Amino acid sequence: MDGTEDKNSGGTAPDDLFESGRYEGYIGRLKHFSLINSLLKTFNRSSVSSPSSIIARYFLTHFEEFPDLNIYDVARDCFTSRSGIRRFAQQAGFENFSQMKANYWEWVLWQRYFTDYVDHDDIRANLVERINSMFDDINEMVSEDSLRELANMIHDAACPVLLASDFSAMAVREFQQSMIFMHKLIRVISDSDGDEAVLKTLAPDDVVIVISASGNFADAAGIELETCPARSVLVTLNRDAELAASYDVVYHLSRREYRRVRTVYSEYGIRYFFDLLYNMYFRLYGEKGERRR
């Protein structure tokens, strides 16, 4: 997700946020990709009575009111000082409270993202129809040769890396766990976890796989990958040619392009893709650890 004042600063979302092809000028960094995710990370990991937990809880429960919040009231309500609020903002990846506050537009974006997905009278029938169509789509778009190519890249890399936003991280981490039993250790980096500095230590034979259904996280990751010597792979629904040009290999999960919406591809398609990839890796390198052609 992204902002307006400059590349990393947040700001008011444009009028065509849900219609335009990309968040031009709104791409943040790989870390702190989403303010909401940063706040949830702090809320989940901090002890209940810690200042960080209290401040994170306050911002999460007052997110709709962000434009009207001032640092004096926040400091008073959170039983801390203005410098304590500034330190919290800096820990969340922003220069100050005002810069963090400028990302309030995320609330409208994510609210629409989640509620539109379930806004159907018969959600059961709707999901079944969409998921069945998705399976057919992915099966057509992702060939056995493509899966074999990616499995071989992972096998040949000394340090394969998976990059994903927190919204896709569950499927990515399950794939990471499953690959341990193939005797392959994969590093996972998300917007709230992992060390992106690792990317600069990779070799040309390594591979970085970016999972980004909409393409927004891929934009943010592309900033970090500019100086990364490893091969870059993108798995996405976004068909923007400029975005694809930033990656060595691109796998599209659908014939169609989905923008600014939560889809069954991001919920179930990413997991299905990794099931197919894991099956291919197992067939090539499983059990005895030998390639089976």
N, C-alpha and C positions, 0 to 999 in steps of 0.2 A: 504494500500500500504506500501512499505517496503524499507530497505536500506542495505548496505553491511558491513560497517566498524564494526558495532556491532549491537545489537538488536534494538537500538533506533536511530542510527546515520545517516541513509541514505546511500549514496554511489552509485557506479555504478551498474546498474542492470545486472544480469547474462545473458549469451548468450541464455539460454533456458527459459527465463522469461515467455514466452507465451506457452511453451510446458510442463514445469515441473508441477508436481501435486500441490505443494504448494510453497509459497515464503519462503522456509526454510532459517532462519537467517535474514529474512527481515521484521519480524513482529514488528510494532511499538506499541505505547501505544494506549489506547482507545481514549484519546484526542490527537489531532494533528496527527490523522491517515493518513491524506493527507495534504501535504504542500499547494497544490492548494486550497483545501477547507479552510484552515486556512487563506490564502490570500484573498479569496473571502469573507469570513466572515468579515474580517477587512474592506475590500473595501466597502461592502454593509452597514456596520453599522457606519462607521466613517463619520464625516462631510467632505464635499468636499475639504475644504482647510486645514484640519488637517494634521499634519506630518504623522500620521499613514496611512491616505488615500493616500497621495502622494507616500509614500514608497510602499504600497501595489499595487497601480496602476503601479508603475515602474516595480516591479518584475513580475506582471502578463503580462505586455506588452513586457517584455524582458526575458520571461521564457526560450525560446529557446537558449538564449545567456548565461544562468547561468554559464556554465563552464568557460567562459572567463571574467566574471564580477569580479572586485576587489572592496574592500570596499571604497577605495579612490574615485573612479569614481562614485560609487553609492551615496556616501555622497554628492559629489559635485552636481550631477544631481538632487538630491532630496532636495537640499538646507538645509542640516542638517550636523551633525558631525558624525565621526566614532562611537562615543559612542551612538549616536541616532540610528544608524543602528544596533548596538549590542543589544540595549534595545528592538528594534523591533523584532529581531530574538528571544530573550528570551521570549517576550510576545507571540510569535508564537509557543513556546514550545521547542526551541532549545537552546543549550548552547551558541552558537555564530553564526556569519555570515557564517563561513566556514561549520559548520554542516548543516545549513539550505541550503546552496548552493549545498551540496552533494546530495540533493534530486532532482536535475534537471532532472534525468532520468524519473520522473513522466510524463514529457511532452510527451515523445515518447509512454509511456504506455497508457495514457489517450487519446492521439490523435488516436491511433489505436483502442482503445476501442469504441470511438464514431463513427469514420468514417467507420469502418468495418460493423457496424450495419446497415448503410444505403447504403452500396455499392452494390446496386442491380438495374438492369435496370428497372424492374417493381416493385417498392417498395410496391405499393398498394396490388398487388396480393401476393407478398412475405409475407407481414405482415399478411394478412388475413389467409393464409395457416398456418403460424407459430402460430398465436394466436388461431386458431381453434384446432390445435394439442395440444397446451398448455392446453386449457380448458379440453380436454379429459384426458390428462396426470394428471393434478391436481385432477380431479374428481376421477380418479382411485387410486391415491396415498394417498389422504387425505380423510379418511372415516368419516362417521358421528360419529362413536365412538371416533375417534381422536379429532374431533372438540368439542365433548361433554366433553372429558377429559380436554382439554385446557380451555374451558369456565368455567368448575368447578374450576380449579386451580385459574383462575383469580378472580372468585367470592369469593373463600375462602381466598384469600390473603388480608391482611390488606393494603399492599403496593405493588401492582403489578408494575413492571418496564419493559419498552420496550427499548431495545438497538438497534440502527441501525445507519449505516453510513449516511451521508448527502444524498447519492444517493438514499436511500430508505426511508428517513425521511418524505417525503410528505405523503405517504400512512399511515405511522405510526402515524403521527400527526392527520390525518383525523380520524383514528380509536380512538385515544385519545379523540378527540372532540365528536365523536358519543357516546362514553361510558359515557359521562356526563349525557346523557338522560336515561341511564340505572342506574343512581345513583352510578356510579363506577368511581373513580378518578384514572387514571393511569399516572405514571410519565414516561416521555420520556427523554432518554439521547442519544445524538449523538456525533460524534467526534467534533462538534463545539458548542454544547449546552448542558446544564444540568450539574449537579454536580455528578461525579462518586463516591464521598465520601459517597453518600447515600447508596451505595451497602453494605458498612460495617455495616450499621445500621439495615439491614433487619433481619427478624426472619425466622426460618426454615419453617414456613407455608406460607411465601411470595414466589413470583415467579418472575424470571427475564427471559424475552423472548428476545432472540437475533435473529435479522433478518439479514441474511448474505447469499446472493445468492451464491457467489463464495467461501465463507468460510474464506476469508482473514480478514474481520472485526471480525468474530467469534474467530479467533486466537488472535487478539488483545484484544478482550473482555475477552477471557479466562484468560488472565493475571490478570485482575481485579477481576474475579470471583473466583479465587483460594482461597481467604479469605472471600468469601461471603457465609453466612450460608443458604441463600434461595435456593429453587429449581431452577434449570437452564434448560431452554428449548431452542433448536436451530431449526430455520426454514431455510432450505438451499437447494441448489442443489449439494453441495459437499458431496461425499460419502467416504471421507477419514476416516478410522476406528480410527486413533489416535485422530482426531478432535472430532469425535462423542463420544469418551470415556470421553471427558472433560465435557460432558453435561448429565443431568439426563434423559432427553427426547429429541429425535430428530425427526423432521418431514421433510421428503424429499418431495419436490414438483414435482419431475420427476423421471421416471424410469432411465433416462439417466443422465450422469454427464456433466456439462458444466464448463469449466475452462478458465479463462483469456479472456472471451468474454462477450460482452453485449448481453443479450438475452431478448426475450419478457417476460420471467419469471420475470426478475428484473424490467421491465417496467410496465407490466400489471399483471403478476402472483401474485406478493406480494399484490397488491390491491384486486385482486380476492380472495386470501386467506383470507384477512381481511373481505371482504364482507361475505364470508361463515362463518367465526368465529362470526361476529356480528349477523348474522341471527340466529346462534345457541344460542348465549347468549340471544338474544331477546326471542327466543322460550322457553328458560329455565327460564329466570328471568325477562322478559320484562313486561311492563305496571304495573301490581300489585306488581312486585318485588318478586314474589313467584316462586319457582322451579316447573316447569311442566315436569314431567317425561313421 
